[in-house]
């Protein structure tokens, strides 16, 4: 992902609300399936990491991106923004 693309996605992510939360238990397989479906429909998602999570947020973001075959756009505070190009038809592509 280029710097220009990341900049476009960051500006787009400011306008969207988080669609999920990551708690102390981490991410389950069913949650990964739901996030994958959301990425297919939206291409970009924002997640909140709860305050009781002691793990590094950057590490969580990298792990999610790897498992979902996506890219980490940014981590801002306790928020993670992920992007994955959707091959689904009738999806308005961001990039």
C-alpha positions in Angstrom: 0.0 0.0 0.0 1.4 3.4 -1.0 1.5 6.4 1.3 -1.0 8.2 -0.9 -3.5 5.2 -0.7 -3.0 5.0 3.1 -3.7 8.8 3.4 -6.9 8.4 1.4 -8.0 5.5 3.6 -7.2 7.3 6.8 -9.3 10.3 5.8 -12.2 7.9 4.9 -11.8 6.0 8.3 -12.3 9.2 10.2 -16.0 9.3 9.1 -16.9 5.7 10.0 -17.8 4.2 13.4 -16.2 1.1 14.9 -18.1 -2.1 14.0 -16.6 -4.3 16.8 -14.6 -4.5 20.0 -11.6 -6.6 20.9 -11.6 -7.7 24.5 -9.2 -9.5 26.8 -10.2 -12.8 25.3 -8.8 -11.8 21.9 -10.4 -12.6 18.6 -12.4 -15.9 18.1 -12.9 -17.7 14.8 -16.5 -16.6 14.6 -15.4 -13.0 15.1 -12.8 -13.4 12.3 -15.6 -14.7 10.0 -17.7 -11.7 10.8 -14.9 -9.3 10.2 -14.1 -11.0 6.9 -17.7 -10.6 5.8 -17.6 -6.9 6.8 -14.4 -6.4 4.8 -16.1 -8.0 1.8 -19.0 -5.6 2.1 -17.2 -2.4 3.1 -13.5 -2.8 2.3 -12.6 -0.8 5.3 -13.5 -1.4 9.0 -12.7 0.2 12.3 -12.4 -1.7 15.6 -12.0 -0.6 19.2 -9.7 -2.3 21.6 -11.0 -2.3 25.2 -8.9 -0.8 28.0 -8.6 -4.2 29.8 -6.4 -5.6 26.9 -2.8 -5.5 27.9 -1.4 -6.6 24.5 0.3 -4.2 22.2 -2.3 -2.7 19.8 0.1 -2.7 16.9 0.7 -6.4 17.4 -3.1 -7.1 17.5 -3.6 -5.1 14.3 -0.8 -7.0 12.5 -2.2 -10.3 13.6 -5.7 -9.4 12.4 -4.4 -8.2 9.1 -2.5 -11.4 8.6 -5.5 -13.6 9.5 -7.9 -11.6 7.3 -5.4 -11.1 4.4 -5.8 -7.4 4.7 -3.7 -4.3 5.4 -3.4 -2.2 8.6 -4.3 1.4 7.6 -3.5 2.8 11.0 -3.8 2.5 14.7 -5.0 5.6 16.5 -5.1 5.3 20.2 -7.2 2.2 20.9 -8.7 2.0 17.4 -7.6 -0.2 14.6 -8.4 0.5 10.9 -8.2 -2.4 8.4 -8.5 -2.5 4.7 -9.0 -5.3 2.2 -10.0 -4.9 -1.5 -13.3 -6.7 -2.1 -13.8 -9.0 -5.1 -17.5 -9.1 -4.4 -19.8 -7.6 -7.1 -21.8 -4.5 -6.5 -19.3 -3.1 -4.0 -18.3 0.6 -4.3 -14.5 0.4 -4.2 -12.6 3.0 -2.2 -9.4 2.7 -4.1 
